[in-house]
Amino acid sequence: MTQTHPIRRALLSVSDKTGLVDLARALADRGVELLSTGGSAAALRGAGLDVRDVADVTGFPEMMDGRVKTLHPMVHGGLLALRDDPNHVAAMEQHGIGGIDLLVVNLYPFEETVAKGADYATCIENIDIGGPAMIRAAAKNHGFVTTVVDVEDYDALLAELAEHGGTTYGFRQKMAQIAYARTAAYDAAVSTWMADALGDPAPRRRAVAGTLAQTMRYGENPHQNAAFYTDGSARPGVATAVQHQGKALSYNNINDTDAAFELISEFAGQGPACAIIKHANPCGVATGATLAEAYQKAFDCDRTSAFGGIVALNQPLDVETAELISGIFTEVVIAPGADAGAMDIFSKKKNLRLLTTTGLADAAAAGRVIKQVSGGYLVQDKDCGRVSRDDLRVVTKRQPSEAEMDDLLFAWTVAKHVKSNAIVYTNGGATVGVGAGQMSRVDSTRIAARKAEDMAEALGLDAPLTQGSVAASDAFFPFPDGVLTVAEAGATAVIQPGGSMRDDEVIAAADAAGLAMVFTGMRHFRH
């Protein structure tokens, strides 16, 4: 095995022809013989390059609508032969197999075809067979063969050739790793799509793949390495947003911004709404007549926690809202667009990142949540559960008023995005107290109420913000104490899933306190 290996013969067969002609011309200028197939060969000839069809090399035409064209010993022998093995060299001479030193292949656009919603038959025809086979063969033989599967590596290949007159072992090894990752991701996409087509929520094997979007200085803490990978989906959100200013997002920024945008997307088409997130929990969520009003109401839920938080909006950012947000240190603002005036205001805040998306995410769209545990992964459906008024069951003597019902549904929507155990107090379309992540549900009710008291004092109000509010609990109250604490805080109505062994006791406590209470029949644990 030579450390640096010259390239005399290259096979170029690509679906994405970006940069193909320029690459091929640069190779031809170095005296490299070009082999190609179908549309790639036609594109190269159209550019005036001398190229030989693979069909001429194999002695077989492309057949079966292009399903069979490179699956042949003349191709795979040229890719797999060990140049320093006498037996391999003798076999090549005996059968007239020429070595292939460079393989440039990118695959049929299977992922893009699925993303466009193509039918089953069309997706099947976009599963590449010859391409992955060649890639795997060439990558296995990286001691001698260079494999390039990404357009972004064309320049690196040419730079390598210019500097070394060939490719070094280190370069070939790196390209092989990239190649195997690409075929693995491709197979993962195919297998996941087929499992979905079969309606199989738990296939025997599940493959997960991603494409590097960003390396990070560190992860949750400075001693942890981290990187951000995208899954290729077109879902609006932090992975597909455009960043207009500010330094690169950190691991925690991305995690919190995703939480903020997924929450605010629950309010698509419901008028102006704002969510402020800190450590993946909402510290203020509100609706308003304007975005500025919604932001101010969300901010007034917990001004202390909002400092250094993430702001998500369900409408394009405007000047008035931008001016308000600029009044406090904010890490990230994400919205489905921003007007020029708002962007100009933010441009003066160099540490603030502004992200814009093409729209809101579909809160009801199916998805998966993957969590690593020691020795494996937990995989579950994304929590797309939603309830309407028709789904609610009033279990107390007192019926909630229309205004209470509106706030109950609002609080329930927010509670879905709060770490369990979650309690959310809401008043007038805005959160006024959030209790998150406590081991005891009654502690969450007390913490949320106390935060509301503290905020009322800061605002100079005589009564706590929870006075006349409603409360949501992401899971059932196991004992009456939680409901009694809610009543003591001044809430008048409660929304919860129900289902406790002590539901009767909890309902009786609510009746005794004069509360209205509704059951959803749905739980929203979030760990």
LINJOKA-V79792 format. One record per run of one state. SS is the DSSP state (H for helix, E for strand, - for the rest). FROM is the first residue (numbers start at 1). TO is the last residue. Records with the same first field share a line. If there is no record, write none. Layout:
SS = FROM-TO / FROM-TO
This chain:
- = 1-3 / 6-8 / 15-19 / 30-32 / 37-37 / 47-51 / 59-62 / 64-67 / 69-72 / 81-85 / 96-101 / 107-109 / 116-119 / 126-129 / 141-145 / 149-150 / 165-166 / 199-210 / 216-226 / 231-241 / 246-250 / 268-272 / 279-280 / 288-290 / 300-302 / 307-308 / 314-316 / 318-318 / 326-329 / 336-337 / 339-339 / 347-352 / 357-367 / 374-375 / 382-388 / 392-392 / 395-401 / 416-422 / 427-429 / 436-440 / 460-469 / 474-479 / 489-492 / 497-502 / 514-515 / 520-527
E = 4-5 / 9-14 / 33-36 / 52-53 / 63-63 / 68-68 / 102-106 / 146-148 / 167-168 / 211-215 / 227-230 / 242-245 / 273-278 / 281-287 / 309-313 / 317-317 / 330-335 / 338-338 / 353-356 / 368-373 / 376-381 / 393-394 / 423-426 / 430-435 / 470-473 / 493-496 / 516-519
H = 20-29 / 38-46 / 54-58 / 73-80 / 86-95 / 110-115 / 120-125 / 130-140 / 151-164 / 169-198 / 251-267 / 291-299 / 303-306 / 319-325 / 340-346 / 389-391 / 402-415 / 441-459 / 480-488 / 503-513
